């Protein structure tokens, strides 16, 4: 059972539909608020914390124009109230280049 206040890794977060949906929501909310056009690419990592609901700390990659960048989003969710809110959305830096294969 999760301990209130404890932050823990979300196992399999890179493949979790729920976490991906929260990450997409965070990007969409950021785009609305900042009048930007980030394009979600993938979840890199996620942590969760039991609060009044759940607080998710999601590291994600998104395209900013032609550059892939890494962002951190903090999303608060109370599913029983159908409530979710982006508490924080910030740029971490450029995404590491993808491994290229020489042919």
C-alpha positions in Angstrom: 0.0 0.0 0.0 1.3 3.5 -0.9 2.3 5.7 2.0 0.9 9.2 2.0 3.6 11.7 1.1 6.1 9.2 -0.2 7.3 9.6 -3.8 7.9 6.4 -5.7 8.8 5.3 -9.2 5.9 4.3 -11.4 6.9 0.8 -12.7 6.6 0.5 -16.4 5.8 4.2 -16.8 7.3 4.4 -20.3 4.7 1.9 -21.5 1.8 3.0 -19.3 -1.3 4.3 -21.2 -2.4 6.2 -18.0 0.9 8.0 -17.6 1.1 8.7 -21.4 -2.4 10.3 -21.2 -1.4 12.4 -18.3 1.8 13.5 -20.1 -0.3 14.4 -23.2 -2.7 16.3 -21.0 0.3 18.3 -19.5 1.6 19.2 -23.0 -1.8 20.3 -24.2 -2.4 22.4 -21.1 1.1 24.0 -21.5 0.4 24.7 -25.1 -2.9 26.4 -24.2 -1.4 28.5 -21.4 1.7 29.5 -23.2 0.3 29.7 -26.7 3.0 27.2 -27.9 2.9 24.2 -30.1 4.9 21.5 -28.4 4.3 18.0 -29.8 4.3 15.1 -27.3 6.8 12.3 -28.2 7.2 9.9 -25.3 7.4 9.4 -21.5 10.9 9.1 -20.2 10.1 8.5 -16.5 7.4 9.0 -14.0 7.0 9.1 -10.2 3.9 9.3 -8.1 3.0 10.7 -4.7 -0.1 10.1 -2.6 -1.7 13.4 -1.7 -5.4 14.2 -1.8 -5.5 12.2 -4.9 -2.2 11.5 -6.7 0.6 13.8 -7.8 2.5 12.6 -10.8 6.0 13.8 -11.7 6.5 13.0 -15.4 9.6 13.4 -17.4 8.7 13.6 -21.1 10.1 14.3 -24.5 8.3 16.8 -26.8 9.2 18.5 -30.1 9.6 22.2 -30.0 9.7 23.1 -33.7 12.4 20.8 -35.0 14.2 20.3 -31.7 13.4 17.4 -29.3 13.5 18.6 -25.7 13.0 17.1 -22.3 10.4 18.6 -19.9 9.2 17.8 -16.4 5.5 18.0 -15.6 3.8 17.8 -12.3 0.2 16.7 -12.6 -2.3 16.5 -9.8 -5.2 14.0 -10.2 -8.3 13.2 -8.2 -10.1 10.6 -10.3 -13.2 10.4 -8.1 -13.8 14.1 -8.9 -12.8 13.8 -12.5 -10.1 16.5 -11.7 -6.6 16.9 -13.1 -4.4 19.9 -13.1 -0.9 20.7 -14.3 0.9 22.2 -11.2 4.2 22.7 -13.0 5.7 22.3 -16.5 9.3 23.2 -17.1 12.0 22.7 -19.6 14.9 20.5 -18.5 17.0 20.7 -21.6 17.6 19.2 -25.1 16.8 15.5 -25.5 19.9 13.3 -25.9 20.4 12.4 -29.6 18.9 9.1 -30.7 21.4 6.3 -31.1 22.1 6.1 -34.8 23.0 2.9 -36.5 25.6 3.0 -39.3 24.8 1.0 -42.3 
